Amino acid sequence: MISPEIFYLHIHGEQRGPYTIPQIDHLLNSGLIAEETLYWREGLEQWQPVTTLVKLRKRANPWLRRIIIFGFVLLIGFVVQFFGSVALLGWREANQHEYTASSAYWRARGIVRGGALAPGAVVDFGDFAGSSVELQPPDGATVHLHGEITEPTGQVRKMTWTVPLQYDAKAREWNGGPPQEVAP
C-alpha cells in the first residue's frame, strides 16, 4: 500500500527518509535543506523540487527585531529620564502613610503644590534637611517648607510656607492646610 504521507529526500547525492510533510517543512524553513533539494514518494515517476511540496516562507530579518527592541528600550529610557523624577516626586507627595517627619514633609509639599500656587506657576522645593518639621504627638505636625516659585511671567521669587497637618491613624493619611505663606 502506498502512503501519501511518506517522502524521501535527495540530499548530498543520497536518498534519505522517510519524512512527513511537517518534517520537510521544518527542514526547509529552518535552513537545514536547500530550496533545490528534491523529493520523491511512491507513485511518482521522478524526483520533484521540495518547494512544490511545501512553501518556503520568507525569513524575518534578524536585525529588524533587534532594532525594534532597541528603539522601544530607547523610548522607555527617554520617558523615564524625562518624566520619571516628576512622577516619583508626585507619588511621594501623595502617598505618605506613616506618622513620621519625612512623611509629613512630603505630604506638605503635595498640599502646597495642590493649593498655594497660581495657575502656571512652578515650584522648586528645598530638600528635607533645609525644612523644619515639628511633630506634635499624637497626631499633629507643622511643616515649614522653603522653595522658589517661577511665575508664568518668568519672575522667580523665594518663598516659605507653613503647613499645619493632622494625621488620621485609622485611614493612615495626612490631611491639612491650607498652607500659609511666610516671608522668607
N, C-alpha and C positions, 0 to 999 in steps of 0.2 A: 504494500500500500504506500502511495506517495503522500508525504506530509507537506502541506503548503507552508509550514512554519519552520522548516529546516533548510538552512542555506549554508553554502561553503564559500570561502573567500580565497582569492588567489593573491597571496602576499609573498613578496620576495621570491617569486618563482616556484612556490609550492602551495598546494591546496591545504587549507586549514578549516576546521569546523568540527562539528556543526554549530551554527549560530542561529539565534532568533532575530526577528526584526528589531526589537528593542535593544538587543546587544549590538547589532550592527549600527543602529542609530547612535548609540553611545560611543562606539569606536570611532565613527566618522566625525561626530560633532565635538569630540574631545581631542581630536587631532592624532589619535593613535593609528589611524589608517588614512591614506591619501584619497583625494577625490577620484583618482584614476584607478583605484582598486576595483577589481572585477569580482562578481559573484555568480554563483550557479546553484541550481537546485534540480532535483529530479524532475524530468519533464521538459526542461529547457534544452534546446539544441546546441546553444553556445553560451559562453560567458558574457555577462552584461555589466555595464558600469554600475557601481553601487549607488550612484546618485539617481538612478532610475527606480531604485527600491526605497530609499529613504532620502528625505530632503536635507540638504546641507544648510544649516542655519547660520546666519551671519554672526560672527563672534563680536561680542561687545568690546569696545576699545578699553583696554585695561587702565589707561591713563585717564579716561573720562570719569570713571568712578572716583579715582583719587583726586582729581581736580574739583569735582563736586563736593567731596568731603572736606577738602582743604578750604574751599570757598565758604562752606557752611561754618566751619570752625572759625574762620577769619571773621565772618559776620557775627557770630556769637561773641567772639572776643571783643569786637568793636562795641557791640551793645553793652556788654558787661563793663568795658572801660568807660563808656560814655554815661551810662545810666546806673551802673552798679552802686557807686558810692551814694548817689542820691536816694536810690531805693533802700539801701541799707540804713541810711540815716532816718528816712521816713519810717521804716519798720521799727527802729529802735525808739523813736519818739512816740509811736502809737502803741507799742507792745511792752509795757513795763508792768509787771505783776507782783513785785516784791516790795516790801517796806524797807527800802534802803536809800541811802543818799544818792547813789548812782541812778537808781530808777526814778527818783524824784526829779533829778536834774534832766534826764531825757524826756520825761513827761512834761516838764515845764517848757522845754524847747518846743514841743509839739503844740502846747497851748498858745505860746507867743506866736508861732508861725501861723496857727489857725485863726487868731483873733486880734492881734495887735498891729498888724501891718496893713498899710494902704495897698489897694489893688495894684499889682505890678511891681511892688517893692520886693527886694531880695535881701535876706538877712544872712550874715556870716557870723555864727556864734563863736565865742571864745571856748576854750576847752574846759573840761570838768575841773581841772586844777585851778583855773582862774576864776571859777564861780564859787559861790557860797551857798551851801545847803544846810539849813538848820532843821534837823528832825525834832518834832515836838510830840513825843510819845503820849498816848498810844497810837494816834492816827493822823497827826498833822505834820506839816512841813512848810517852810518858807524858803524859796529858792531865789537867789539873786543872780541873774544872768547878764553877761556883757556881750556885746556884739556890734557889728557895723551894718547899717542899713544902706543899701543902694536904692535910691528912689527911682521911679520910672524916668525922671528927668536926667538921671545920671549923677545927681548930687549924692555924696557919701557922707554919712554922719555916724558918730559913735552913739551908742545907746545902752542903757542899763534898765533892766526890768526886775520888778519884784513880783513873784508869782506865789500866792498862797495856795496850798494844796491840802486835800483831805484824802486819806487812804481808806477805801472800803475793803476791809479784810474779807468779808463774805464774798464779794464779787472779785476780789483780788485786782483792784484797779485804782489808779489815781484820778481824782477829779479836782478841779479847781479853777481859779481865775476869778475875775478877769485879771490879766497881767496889768501891773501899774508901771508906767514909765517913770524913771527916776533920772535926774540929770547926772551925767557921767562925772 
